[in-house]
Amino acid sequence: MTDFLADTSKLQTQLVQAYYQLPPLDQKIVQLFSVIYEPINRTSFMACLNQIGIFDENNKHGS
C-alpha cells in the first residue's frame, strides 16, 4: 500500500509540473476539460471556450 501511495504522489507531482509548463491557453483547455463529464464534439467545446472568453497569446480565440 505504501508503494501505491508513493507512486501516486510521484505521478501527481509529475502531472502538476507538466501542467505548469503548458502555455496559458493550454492550461485553460485542461481546466475546461476537467469539468466536462460527457462526450463533447469540437464545435461544442469551441463554443464553451468562446463563451468564457479564452484567448491565446495573439489575443485570438482558442483554436
Summary of the structure (lengths in Angstrom):
residues: 63
radius of gyration: 15.3
end to end distance: 42.7
largest distance: 47.5
contacts: 130
relative contact order: 0.13
helix: 63%
strand: 3%
